[in-house]
Amino acid sequence: MALEVVRYLIEPRKWTELPGDWQAVFGRRAPLAVEIGFGNGEFLAEAAAQHPDWDFVGFEVSLTCLEKTGRRLARRGLANVRLARVDGRFALRELFSDGSLARVYVHFPCPWPKARHAKRRLVNGDFVRTLAGVLEPGGVFELNTDVEWYAFEVTGRLQAGGWFAVHGPRVLSREGPGTRYERKWRKQGRRVIRVLAERRSPAEVNRIAEGKMPHARVNTEVKRDALYSLLNLKETWPKGAFAIKEIFFAPDGDSALLRAFSSDEGFQQHYFIVVAKGRRGWIVKLDGATVPFRTPAVKRSVAAVAAALKESS
């Protein structure tokens, strides 16, 4: 990835404390705004240019979008933007403290029209609660869409919690976020619809990614057969799951690398767990090259590996 792009990237997974210290990230105290799913970065770049006294954070899962947006920001010489490759719903809940955001933007999210996919829609009850927690008093959530029924569904969900004064849905004649999708939809004759919600009262946010990085010790000898037995170790519970997918052994037999998968309320992570022999026995810990967020499922996977090794000794 080009150096001009890297300067905008942040890696919250490596932060030692959550929620994040955004004043330290930007080096100043300023109103803070978030865009979830920034695409090619047209809106993010324009908003940052028009409001140099604000700081902006964009979340996107596409590496291509990160690269395109980073180049766009660099061409305009913008310094008040940071980008992260993190699921926006998770990031909004875990990376921002209560009342820390002035605005949250979402432009043309997938409405997932089929009933069996409804749970994938961005704006659900948990998302609305998170918004009411992280937005400051009077802070605004803005959503733009070309799908009328989705605009009304979002409006209903925002009103249901009682935390917001909701304005809209309102059809925009010309003004809009200025994204590639807006140009595409208008060219096809579709209408752009906006929903605004102003935070009136706070909500309590239930954050899950916190605490120290997990590790455990196994004080007995760990044999190769015990490590093999970890393959396909898995566990599920109402709000999460984990599974060990592969095992890689070091030539000297004194360590192994486990490829793991976890899910916390739909937030998925892939990472590695190290099982290594040390002076005081064996240690089970997360591999430093693929540091995941320390969610309950991640912590549970480390503890389960250690417990399985102790039981097999």
C-alpha positions in Angstrom: 0.0 0.0 0.0 1.3 3.4 -1.0 2.9 5.6 1.7 0.4 8.4 1.0 -2.4 6.0 2.0 -0.7 4.5 5.0 -0.5 7.9 6.7 -4.3 7.9 7.1 -4.7 4.3 8.4 -5.1 3.5 12.0 -5.1 0.0 13.6 -7.5 0.0 16.6 -6.9 -3.8 17.2 -3.5 -2.9 18.6 -4.7 -0.3 21.0 -4.1 -1.2 24.6 -7.2 0.6 25.8 -10.8 0.9 24.4 -12.6 3.1 23.8 -9.9 5.0 21.9 -8.3 8.3 22.8 -9.2 10.3 19.7 -7.6 13.5 20.9 -4.3 11.6 20.9 -5.0 10.2 17.5 -5.5 13.6 15.9 -3.3 15.6 18.3 -6.0 18.1 19.1 -9.5 18.5 20.6 -12.1 19.0 17.9 -15.7 17.9 17.0 -15.6 14.3 15.9 -17.6 12.7 13.1 -17.8 9.2 11.7 -18.8 7.8 8.3 -19.7 4.1 8.2 -19.0 2.5 4.8 -17.3 5.4 3.0 -16.9 3.7 -0.4 -14.5 5.7 -2.6 -14.3 8.5 -0.1 -16.1 11.3 -2.0 -18.2 12.5 0.9 -15.5 12.0 3.5 -12.9 14.1 1.5 -15.4 16.9 0.8 -16.7 17.0 4.3 -13.2 17.1 5.8 -12.2 19.9 3.3 -15.2 22.0 4.1 -14.8 21.6 7.9 -11.0 21.8 8.7 -11.9 22.4 12.3 -13.6 19.0 12.6 -12.0 15.5 12.7 -13.4 12.6 10.7 -13.1 8.9 11.0 -14.1 6.5 8.2 -14.8 2.8 8.6 -14.8 0.4 5.6 -14.0 -3.3 5.1 -12.9 -3.1 1.5 -9.2 -2.8 1.0 -9.7 -1.3 -2.4 -11.9 1.4 -1.0 -9.3 2.2 1.7 -6.6 2.7 -1.0 -8.8 4.8 -3.3 -9.9 7.0 -0.4 -6.4 7.4 1.0 -5.2 8.6 -2.4 -8.1 11.0 -2.6 -7.4 12.5 0.8 -3.7 12.8 0.0 -4.3 14.6 -3.3 -6.3 17.2 -1.4 -3.7 17.5 1.4 -6.2 16.7 4.1 -4.9 16.0 7.6 -8.1 15.8 9.6 -9.2 12.3 8.5 -8.3 8.7 9.7 -9.4 5.4 8.1 -9.8 2.0 9.6 -10.6 -1.4 8.1 -13.2 -2.4 10.7 -16.9 -3.3 10.6 -18.6 0.0 11.3 -21.2 -1.3 13.7 -18.6 -2.9 15.9 -16.3 0.2 15.7 -19.0 2.6 16.6 -19.8 0.6 19.8 -16.3 -0.3 20.9 -14.0 2.6 19.8 -15.9 5.7 21.0 -16.8 6.7 24.5 -20.2 7.9 25.5 -21.2 11.3 24.1 -18.0 11.7 22.1 -19.4 12.1 18.6 -21.0 15.1 16.9 -22.2 13.3 13.8 -22.5 9.8 12.3 -23.1 9.4 8.5 -24.3 6.4 6.5 -24.8 6.8 2.8 -26.7 4.2 0.7 -26.3 1.1 2.8 -27.5 -2.2 1.4 -31.2 -2.5 2.5 -31.1 -6.3 2.3 -34.6 -6.5 0.9 -35.2 -10.2 1.4 -36.9 -11.2 4.7 -34.3 -13.9 5.4 -31.6 -11.2 5.2 -33.3 -8.6 7.4 -30.9 -9.3 10.3 -28.0 -8.0 8.1 -29.5 -4.5 7.9 -27.3 -1.9 9.5 -29.9 0.0 11.5 -31.4 -2.3 14.1 -32.2 -1.9 17.7 -28.7 -2.5 18.9 -27.3 0.0 16.4 -29.8 2.7 17.5 -28.9 2.1 21.1 -25.2 2.5 20.3 -25.9 5.8 18.4 -27.8 7.1 21.4 -24.8 6.3 23.6 -21.9 7.6 21.5 -23.5 10.8 20.1 -23.2 13.9 22.2 -26.4 15.8 23.3 -27.8 17.2 20.1 -25.5 15.0 18.0 -27.0 14.0 14.6 -27.2 10.7 12.7 -27.7 11.1 9.0 -28.7 8.3 6.6 -29.3 8.7 2.8 -30.9 6.0 0.8 -32.6 5.5 -2.6 -35.0 2.9 -1.1 -38.2 4.4 0.2 -39.4 1.5 2.4 -36.0 1.2 4.0 -36.1 4.9 4.8 -39.4 4.4 6.7 -38.1 1.3 8.4 -35.0 3.3 9.7 -37.3 6.1 10.8 -39.4 3.7 12.8 -36.4 2.1 14.5 -34.9 5.5 15.5 -38.3 6.6 16.9 -38.9 3.3 18.8 -36.1 3.8 21.4 -37.3 7.3 22.4 -33.8 8.7 22.4 -34.0 10.7 19.2 -36.0 13.5 17.5 -36.4 12.2 14.0 -36.8 14.3 10.9 -37.9 12.7 7.7 -37.9 10.7 5.5 -37.4 13.7 3.2 -36.7 13.5 -0.6 -33.7 15.6 -1.6 -34.2 17.6 -4.8 -30.5 18.3 -5.6 -28.5 18.4 -2.4 -27.0 15.1 -1.3 -23.8 13.4 -0.1 -22.2 13.7 -3.5 -21.1 10.0 -3.7 -20.7 7.8 -6.8 -23.9 5.9 -5.8 -25.9 9.1 -5.6 -24.8 10.0 -9.1 -25.7 6.5 -10.3 -29.1 6.5 -8.7 -30.1 10.0 -9.9 -29.0 9.0 -13.5 -31.4 6.1 -13.3 -34.2 8.4 -12.1 -34.2 7.2 -8.5 -35.0 9.5 -5.6 -32.5 10.2 -2.8 -34.2 10.1 0.6 -32.7 11.4 3.8 -33.4 10.6 7.5 -32.0 12.8 10.3 -32.1 11.9 13.9 -31.0 14.3 16.7 -30.0 12.7 20.0 -32.3 13.9 22.9 -31.4 11.4 25.7 -28.6 9.0 26.2 -28.6 5.2 26.2 -26.3 2.7 27.9 -23.9 1.0 25.6 -23.0 -2.6 26.3 -19.3 -2.8 25.1 -17.6 -6.2 24.8 -14.0 -5.6 23.6 -12.2 -4.6 26.7 -9.7 -5.9 29.3 -6.1 -7.2 28.8 -5.0 -9.5 26.0 -5.8 -13.0 27.1 -3.2 -15.7 27.9 -3.0 -18.8 30.0 -0.4 -21.2 31.3 -0.2 -25.0 31.2 2.2 -26.2 33.9 2.4 -29.8 32.6 4.2 -31.2 29.6 2.2 -30.7 26.3 2.7 -33.6 23.9 2.2 -33.4 20.1 -0.9 -35.7 20.3 -2.5 -33.2 22.7 -1.9 -30.4 20.2 -3.4 -32.5 17.4 -6.5 -33.0 19.5 -7.2 -29.2 19.4 -8.1 -29.4 15.7 -11.8 -28.6 15.3 -12.1 -27.6 19.0 -15.1 -25.4 19.0 -17.8 -24.0 21.2 -21.1 -22.1 20.6 -23.3 -20.1 22.9 -26.2 -17.7 22.4 -24.1 -14.6 21.6 -20.9 -16.1 20.2 -18.8 -19.0 18.9 -15.2 -20.0 18.2 -13.5 -22.8 16.3 -9.9 -24.0 15.8 -9.5 -24.5 12.1 -5.8 -25.5 11.5 -2.6 -26.3 13.4 0.9 -25.5 12.2 3.9 -27.1 14.1 7.4 -25.6 14.6 10.2 -27.9 13.5 11.6 -28.2 17.0 8.2 -29.2 18.4 8.4 -26.5 21.1 5.5 -24.4 19.7 2.5 -24.6 17.5 0.3 -22.0 15.8 -3.5 -22.5 15.8 -5.7 -20.7 13.2 -8.9 -19.7 14.9 -12.2 -18.2 14.0 -14.6 -16.4 16.4 -17.9 -14.6 16.2 -19.4 -12.2 18.8 -23.0 -11.2 18.0 -22.2 -11.5 14.3 -18.8 -9.7 14.5 -16.4 -12.2 13.0 -12.6 -12.4 13.4 -9.8 -14.7 12.1 -6.6 -14.9 14.2 -3.8 -17.2 15.4 -3.2 -18.6 18.9 0.3 -19.6 19.9 1.1 -22.5 22.1 4.8 -22.3 23.1 7.1 -23.9 25.6 8.8 -21.6 28.0 10.9 -21.7 31.2 7.8 -22.0 33.4 5.9 -24.4 31.3 3.7 -23.8 28.3 1.9 -20.6 27.5 -1.2 -20.1 25.4 -1.6 -16.6 24.0 -2.6 -14.6 20.9 -0.1 -14.3 18.1 1.2 -10.8 17.7 1.0 -10.7 13.9 -2.8 -11.0 13.8 -4.0 -9.2 16.9 -7.8 -9.4 17.1 -10.1 -7.3 19.2 -10.3 -8.8 22.7 -13.9 -9.9 22.5 -15.5 -12.5 24.8 -15.2 -15.2 22.0 -11.5 -14.5 21.5 -10.8 -14.7 25.3 -12.9 -17.9 25.5 -11.0 -19.6 22.7 -7.6 -19.0 24.5 -9.0 -20.3 27.8 -10.5 -23.3 26.1 -7.3 -24.3 24.3 -5.4 -24.1 27.7 -8.1 -26.2 29.4 -8.1 -28.8 26.7 -4.3 -29.2 27.0 -4.4 -29.5 30.7 -7.2 -32.1 30.5 -5.2 -34.2 28.0 -1.9 -34.1 30.0 
